[in-house]
Amino acid sequence: QVQLVESGGGLVQPGGSLTLSCAASGTFFRINDMAWYRQAPGKERELVARITSDLRTNYADSMKGRFRISRNNAKNKVFLQMDNLNPDDTAVYYCNAEVRQESWIARRDNYWGQGTQVTVSS
Protein backbone atom coordinates (compact mmCIF):
# COMPACT_ATOMS: atom_id res chain seq x y z
CA GLN A 1 0.00 0.00 0.00
CA VAL A 2 1.04 3.56 -0.73
CA GLN A 3 0.03 6.71 1.09
CA LEU A 4 0.20 10.15 -0.50
CA VAL A 5 0.09 13.20 1.73
CA GLU A 6 -0.22 16.69 0.26
CA SER A 7 0.70 19.93 1.97
CA GLY A 8 1.15 23.59 1.15
CA GLY A 9 -2.34 24.68 0.26
CA GLY A 10 -3.97 27.78 1.63
CA LEU A 11 -5.34 31.21 0.89
CA VAL A 12 -3.42 33.46 -1.47
CA GLN A 13 -4.17 36.76 -3.15
CA PRO A 14 -4.49 37.03 -6.93
CA GLY A 15 -1.06 37.23 -8.49
CA GLY A 16 0.50 35.36 -5.60
CA SER A 17 2.37 32.08 -5.44
CA LEU A 18 2.12 28.78 -3.62
CA THR A 19 4.13 25.59 -3.62
CA LEU A 20 2.40 22.29 -3.01
CA SER A 21 4.23 19.20 -1.84
CA CYS A 22 3.26 15.55 -1.86
CA ALA A 23 5.13 12.79 -0.08
CA ALA A 24 4.66 9.12 -0.88
CA SER A 25 5.23 6.47 1.74
CA GLY A 26 4.62 2.76 2.14
CA THR A 27 5.98 -0.40 0.62
CA PHE A 28 6.49 -0.53 -3.14
CA PHE A 29 9.03 -1.24 -5.87
CA ARG A 30 8.90 1.96 -7.88
CA ILE A 31 6.85 5.07 -8.48
CA ASN A 32 6.43 5.76 -12.16
CA ASP A 33 4.48 8.87 -13.16
CA MET A 34 3.41 11.40 -10.56
CA ALA A 35 0.88 14.12 -11.22
CA TRP A 36 -1.21 16.90 -9.80
CA TYR A 37 -4.92 17.16 -10.52
CA ARG A 38 -7.42 19.70 -9.31
CA GLN A 39 -11.15 19.85 -8.82
CA ALA A 40 -13.08 23.08 -8.49
CA PRO A 41 -16.59 23.17 -7.02
CA GLY A 42 -19.12 21.85 -9.50
CA LYS A 43 -16.44 20.81 -11.98
CA GLU A 44 -14.75 17.58 -12.94
CA ARG A 45 -11.29 16.71 -11.74
CA GLU A 46 -8.70 17.83 -14.29
CA LEU A 47 -5.03 17.19 -14.88
CA VAL A 48 -2.73 20.04 -13.90
CA ALA A 49 0.69 18.56 -14.62
CA ARG A 50 2.45 15.23 -14.86
CA ILE A 51 6.06 14.19 -14.42
CA THR A 52 7.66 10.88 -15.32
CA SER A 53 10.31 9.09 -13.30
CA ASP A 54 12.93 10.41 -15.73
CA LEU A 55 11.61 13.96 -15.19
CA ARG A 56 9.74 14.54 -18.42
CA THR A 57 6.82 16.88 -17.84
CA ASN A 58 3.59 17.90 -19.43
CA TYR A 59 1.07 20.55 -18.43
CA ALA A 60 -2.51 21.47 -19.06
CA ASP A 61 -2.58 24.39 -21.49
CA SER A 62 -3.97 26.87 -18.97
CA MET A 63 -1.13 26.15 -16.53
CA LYS A 64 1.79 26.37 -18.95
CA GLY A 65 4.18 29.11 -17.97
CA ARG A 66 2.60 29.62 -14.54
CA PHE A 67 2.96 26.21 -12.89
CA ARG A 68 6.04 24.04 -12.58
CA ILE A 69 6.06 20.41 -11.50
CA SER A 70 9.17 18.77 -10.10
CA ARG A 71 10.04 15.68 -8.10
CA ASN A 72 12.66 14.21 -5.85
CA ASN A 73 12.89 10.52 -6.67
CA ALA A 74 15.16 9.76 -3.73
CA LYS A 75 12.57 11.12 -1.29
CA ASN A 76 9.47 10.03 -3.24
CA LYS A 77 8.18 13.58 -3.34
CA VAL A 78 6.52 15.68 -6.01
CA PHE A 79 6.08 19.44 -5.97
CA LEU A 80 3.94 21.99 -7.75
CA GLN A 81 5.17 25.57 -7.89
CA MET A 82 2.25 27.84 -8.78
CA ASP A 83 2.82 31.45 -9.79
CA ASN A 84 0.57 34.28 -10.86
CA LEU A 85 -2.45 32.60 -9.35
CA ASN A 86 -5.92 33.81 -10.20
CA PRO A 87 -9.36 33.03 -8.76
CA ASP A 88 -9.96 30.40 -11.44
CA ASP A 89 -7.16 28.37 -9.84
CA THR A 90 -9.25 27.91 -6.70
CA ALA A 91 -9.74 24.18 -6.24
CA VAL A 92 -8.78 21.14 -4.23
CA TYR A 93 -5.45 19.91 -5.56
CA TYR A 94 -4.77 16.19 -5.53
CA CYS A 95 -1.52 14.29 -5.81
CA ASN A 96 -1.53 11.16 -7.96
CA ALA A 97 1.04 8.40 -8.34
CA GLU A 98 1.36 5.34 -10.54
CA VAL A 99 3.10 2.66 -8.55
CA ARG A 100 4.60 -0.74 -9.30
CA GLN A 101 4.27 -2.80 -6.17
CA GLU A 102 6.92 -5.40 -6.99
CA SER A 103 9.69 -5.71 -9.58
CA TRP A 104 8.05 -8.78 -11.13
CA ILE A 105 4.65 -7.09 -11.44
CA ALA A 106 4.26 -4.90 -14.51
CA ARG A 107 0.86 -3.56 -13.42
CA ARG A 108 0.78 0.05 -12.22
CA ASP A 109 -1.60 0.84 -9.39
CA ASN A 110 -3.06 4.31 -9.11
CA TYR A 111 -3.03 6.17 -5.80
CA TRP A 112 -4.49 9.50 -4.72
CA GLY A 113 -3.82 11.85 -1.85
CA GLN A 114 -6.58 13.34 0.25
CA GLY A 115 -6.29 16.74 -1.43
CA THR A 116 -5.24 20.19 -0.30
CA GLN A 117 -7.38 23.30 -0.71
CA VAL A 118 -6.04 26.25 -2.67
CA THR A 119 -8.11 29.42 -2.53
CA VAL A 120 -7.20 32.48 -4.56
CA SER A 121 -9.06 35.53 -3.35
CA SER A 122 -8.52 39.12 -2.34
N, C-alpha and C positions, 0 to 999 in steps of 0.2 A: 504494500500500500504506500501511496505517496500523499503527502500533505503539502498544500501550497498556501502560504500565508502572505497576504498583501499588506503593505503599509504605505503611508505617505500622503493619503488623501486629506482633503480638508476644504476650507473656504478660501477662495482667492479672488482678488479683484480682476476685472477685465484687463487684459494686457499683461497679467502676471504669469508666474511660472510655478510649476510643481514638479517634483520627481517622485514617482511611484517605485516601490521596490516589491519584489516577490521572492520569497525563499522557499525552496523545495526541500523536503526532508522525508525520510523513510528508507525503505529497503528497495533497491532497484539496480538494474545493470547500467542503464544509460538514459539520459534525457535527450531526446532528439529536438524537434522544434519547440520553441517557447513563444508565447504570443500574449498580447493584450487585446481584450475585447472591451466593449462598453455597451451599456444599455441605459438609455434615457427613459424617463417615464412615458408610458404609452407607446414605446417604440421597440422594435426587435433588437436583439443583441447583434452588434456589428463588430467586425474585425477592425482594430486600430493599427496594429503592426505585428509582424512576425519576424523571428530570427532563428536561423538554423544553428545547429551545433558548430558549424564552421563559419558562423558569424555573417552569413548572407542575410540581408534584410529586405522586407517589402512593407509598404505602407498603404493604407487607404488614401485615396487621392486628396481628401480634405485635410489630412494630417501631414502631408508631405511638406517639408520645410519648417514645420513648427514642432513636430514631435520627433524624438530620437530614441530608438530602442537599442539596448545593449545588454550584454550578459557576462557573467563571470562563471565559466564552466567549472572551475575548481571549487567554487562555493555554491554551485547550483542556484544561482540567483539571476534574475532578469530585472531590468530597470526600464522605466519609461520617463524620459525627460520631456516635459511639456512646456513650451514657451508660447507667448502671445495668446494666452487662453481667452476665449470669449464665451458668452453665456450658452452658446450651442454646444459647448464641450461639457456642460453639466450632465453627469451620468454616474452610474456605478461602474467602476472599472474592474474587470476580472482578469486574473492571470490564468493562463492555460498552458499545459505541458503535455507533450506526447512522450510516453515513457515506455521503454523496453524493460520488462521486469527481470528477464534472465538473458544471458548471452545466446542461449540456444533457442530462444523464442523470438521469432521475427515480428510478431504482432506488437503494435503500438497501442497502449492504453491511453485514454484521454482523461486528464484530470483538470479540475477547476478549483480556484480559490473561492473564498467566501465573498469577495468583492470589497472594494473600498470606495467610499463616496467622494466625488469631486464636485464641488459647487463653485461656479463662477458667477459672482454677483457683486455689485457695488453697494 
